[in-house]
Structure formats: C-alpha cells, structure tokens
Amino acid sequence: VIRVRAGKIVIWDHKHQARVSVNGSVDGYAVDGGFAAFRIMGKQLYGGSFGGVALNLIQTQEPWKVARPMVPATPHRDKHFADMLWRAEHSLARLDMELPEYWDWPKVQHETSCIGRYGACPAIKMCFYGEAATI
C-alpha cells in the first residue's frame, strides 16, 4: 500500500507472467474476488483517500517487460460481493450437513477448472477414481 503523488492511497499487487499483456490481464484481475476484497477493504480503511488497486506485472522472460496498470473498478460486482460470499459459505455448510462424505459432493464440470494455465490440478486423479486414488 502506498500514497501516490496525487495524495491517494493505492493497493498494489505483484504478478509474474510469462508474457505481460496488459489488455488481456486487467479485466481478468478486475473480476477476481481477491481484487474485489482489496477494493472493498481499501474503501473501508482509507475512505475518500483510496485511489484504487494497481498491478505490477512482471514478465518472467525476455524482453522482461514490466507494466503497472490500474485495475478497473467493478462497482456492480463489488456491491454483491458480501452476498456472493454468504451464498458460497452457506452452500458449503449445507453440503456439509447433507453429504458428510465429501467424496459425494458435486464436482466441477469444466476442463479449464481442472487443467488451467498452470497445468493440471494436483488432485485430478481423485476426480477420476475417487477414494481409490488416495490409496
């Protein structure tokens, strides 16, 4: 967290990327729940002095590009953030009561959740074989 020349307080997050592409990154980070939490926390802590959330995008290979864009505000999503968290937590609590064996819980049904930009989820075989995968 820093105070910039204009006097506003900005929360920074540092991200390492194989290829820095500002246009392809900032919107994705803007809708990420972690950045919503940063924005909400910043407004609560700093009030009118809060200037937003910024990224320090650092490329991990030549030409070692660095970009420092501001993360766009998402006021509509942020307004619903607490409700979304409440629903998610209550859904988990309900599953915990109704299906105490987590092997019976609903599974993600989309390949980009299981195999993303960093490779396969370490637990992917558990989705294939269930409890037998842990033996």
LOZATOR-826898 format. One record per residue (C-alpha): x, y, z; residue number from 1. Coordinates in Angstrom, 1 decimal, decimal comma. Each point is the difference from the previous one (the first is absolute). Layout:
BEGIN
node px=X; py=Y; pz=Z; i=NUM
...
This chain:
BEGIN
node px=0,0; py=0,0; pz=0,0; i=1
node px=1,4; py=3,4; pz=-1,0; i=2
node px=-1,0; py=3,6; pz=-0,2; i=3
node px=0,5; py=1,3; pz=-3,5; i=4
node px=1,0; py=3,5; pz=-1,0; i=5
node px=-3,7; py=1,0; pz=-0,4; i=6
node px=-0,4; py=-0,8; pz=3,7; i=7
node px=-2,2; py=-3,1; pz=-0,6; i=8
node px=0,7; py=-3,3; pz=1,7; i=9
node px=0,5; py=-2,9; pz=-2,5; i=10
node px=0,1; py=-3,7; pz=0,8; i=11
node px=2,5; py=-1,8; pz=-2,2; i=12
node px=0,2; py=-3,7; pz=-1,0; i=13
node px=3,0; py=-1,5; pz=-1,7; i=14
node px=-0,5; py=-2,7; pz=-2,7; i=15
node px=2,5; py=-1,9; pz=-2,0; i=16
node px=-1,0; py=-1,0; pz=-3,5; i=17
node px=1,8; py=-1,8; pz=-2,8; i=18
node px=-1,3; py=2,7; pz=-2,4; i=19
node px=-1,2; py=3,4; pz=1,3; i=20
node px=-3,2; py=0,9; pz=-1,9; i=21
node px=-1,7; py=2,9; pz=1,8; i=22
node px=-3,2; py=-0,2; pz=-2,0; i=23
node px=-0,3; py=-3,7; pz=0,6; i=24
node px=0,7; py=0,2; pz=3,7; i=25
node px=-1,7; py=2,9; pz=1,7; i=26
node px=-3,6; py=-1,0; pz=-0,7; i=27
node px=0,6; py=-3,5; pz=1,3; i=28
node px=1,5; py=1,4; pz=3,1; i=29
node px=-2,8; py=2,5; pz=0,4; i=30
node px=-2,6; py=-2,7; pz=0,3; i=31
node px=2,1; py=-2,2; pz=2,3; i=32
node px=-1,4; py=-0,2; pz=3,6; i=33
node px=3,4; py=0,8; pz=1,5; i=34
node px=0,0; py=3,4; pz=-1,8; i=35
node px=-3,6; py=0,7; pz=1,1; i=36
node px=1,2; py=-0,6; pz=3,6; i=37
node px=2,9; py=2,4; pz=-0,6; i=38
node px=-2,4; py=2,7; pz=-1,3; i=39
node px=-2,5; py=-0,4; pz=2,7; i=40
node px=2,7; py=-0,1; pz=2,7; i=41
node px=1,6; py=3,1; pz=-1,5; i=42
node px=-3,2; py=1,9; pz=0,1; i=43
node px=-0,7; py=-1,0; pz=3,6; i=44
node px=3,5; py=0,8; pz=1,2; i=45
node px=0,8; py=3,1; pz=-1,9; i=46
node px=-3,4; py=1,5; pz=-1,0; i=47
node px=0,4; py=2,9; pz=-2,4; i=48
node px=3,7; py=-0,3; pz=-0,1; i=49
node px=-0,2; py=-3,5; pz=-1,6; i=50
node px=1,2; py=0,2; pz=-3,6; i=51
node px=-0,5; py=-3,6; pz=-1,2; i=52
node px=2,0; py=-3,1; pz=-0,6; i=53
node px=3,0; py=-0,2; pz=-2,3; i=54
node px=1,9; py=-2,9; pz=-1,5; i=55
node px=3,7; py=-0,4; pz=-0,3; i=56
node px=0,2; py=-2,4; pz=-2,9; i=57
node px=3,5; py=-1,5; pz=-0,4; i=58
node px=0,9; py=-2,1; pz=-3,0; i=59
node px=2,0; py=-3,1; pz=0,9; i=60
node px=1,9; py=-0,3; pz=-3,3; i=61
node px=1,6; py=2,3; pz=-2,6; i=62
node px=-0,6; py=2,8; pz=-0,7; i=63
node px=-0,8; py=0,3; pz=3,8; i=64
node px=-2,9; py=2,4; pz=-0,5; i=65
node px=-1,6; py=1,7; pz=3,0; i=66
node px=-3,4; py=1,7; pz=-0,1; i=67
node px=-1,8; py=1,8; pz=2,9; i=68
node px=-3,6; py=0,4; pz=-1,0; i=69
node px=-2,9; py=0,9; pz=2,3; i=70
node px=-2,5; py=-2,8; pz=0,5; i=71
node px=-3,4; py=1,3; pz=-1,2; i=72
node px=-2,8; py=0,4; pz=2,6; i=73
node px=-2,9; py=-2,4; pz=-0,1; i=74
node px=-2,6; py=1,7; pz=2,1; i=75
node px=-2,9; py=-2,3; pz=-1,0; i=76
node px=2,0; py=-3,1; pz=1,0; i=77
node px=1,4; py=1,6; pz=3,1; i=78
node px=-3,5; py=0,9; pz=1,2; i=79
node px=-0,9; py=-3,7; pz=0,0; i=80
node px=3,3; py=-1,3; pz=1,4; i=81
node px=-1,3; py=-0,5; pz=3,6; i=82
node px=-3,1; py=-1,8; pz=-1,3; i=83
node px=2,0; py=-2,2; pz=-2,3; i=84
node px=2,3; py=-1,0; pz=2,9; i=85
node px=-3,0; py=-0,7; pz=2,2; i=86
node px=-1,6; py=-2,2; pz=-2,6; i=87
node px=3,2; py=-1,9; pz=-0,6; i=88
node px=0,6; py=-0,6; pz=3,7; i=89
node px=-3,5; py=-1,1; pz=0,6; i=90
node px=0,1; py=-2,3; pz=-3,0; i=91
node px=3,1; py=-1,7; pz=1,5; i=92
node px=-1,7; py=-0,2; pz=3,4; i=93
node px=-3,1; py=-1,6; pz=-1,6; i=94
node px=2,1; py=-2,5; pz=-1,9; i=95
node px=1,9; py=-0,8; pz=3,2; i=96
node px=-3,3; py=-0,8; pz=1,8; i=97
node px=-1,7; py=-1,9; pz=-2,9; i=98
node px=3,0; py=-1,8; pz=-1,4; i=99
node px=2,5; py=-0,5; pz=2,8; i=100
node px=2,2; py=-2,1; pz=-2,3; i=101
node px=1,8; py=2,5; pz=-2,1; i=102
node px=0,5; py=-2,6; pz=-2,7; i=103
node px=-3,7; py=0,4; pz=-0,7; i=104
node px=0,2; py=3,8; pz=-0,4; i=105
node px=-0,7; py=1,5; pz=-3,5; i=106
node px=2,9; py=0,0; pz=-2,4; i=107
node px=1,2; py=2,8; pz=-2,2; i=108
node px=-1,1; py=-0,8; pz=-3,6; i=109
node px=2,3; py=2,2; pz=-2,0; i=110
node px=3,5; py=-0,8; pz=-1,4; i=111
node px=1,5; py=3,4; pz=0,7; i=112
node px=-0,7; py=-0,4; pz=3,7; i=113
node px=1,9; py=-3,3; pz=0,0; i=114
node px=2,8; py=0,8; pz=-2,4; i=115
node px=0,8; py=3,7; pz=0,0; i=116
node px=2,9; py=2,2; pz=-1,0; i=117
node px=2,2; py=-1,6; pz=2,7; i=118
node px=-0,7; py=-3,5; pz=-1,1; i=119
node px=-2,3; py=-2,7; pz=1,5; i=120
node px=-1,4; py=0,2; pz=3,5; i=121
node px=2,1; py=-2,1; pz=2,3; i=122
node px=-3,1; py=-1,9; pz=1,0; i=123
node px=-1,3; py=-0,7; pz=-3,5; i=124
node px=0,3; py=-3,8; pz=0,5; i=125
node px=-2,3; py=0,2; pz=3,0; i=126
node px=-2,7; py=1,2; pz=-2,4; i=127
node px=0,8; py=-2,9; pz=-2,2; i=128
node px=0,0; py=-2,7; pz=2,6; i=129
node px=-1,4; py=1,4; pz=3,3; i=130
node px=1,3; py=-1,4; pz=3,2; i=131
node px=1,9; py=-2,8; pz=-1,9; i=132
node px=2,4; py=2,7; pz=-1,3; i=133
node px=1,3; py=0,7; pz=3,5; i=134
node px=1,0; py=-3,6; pz=0,7; i=135
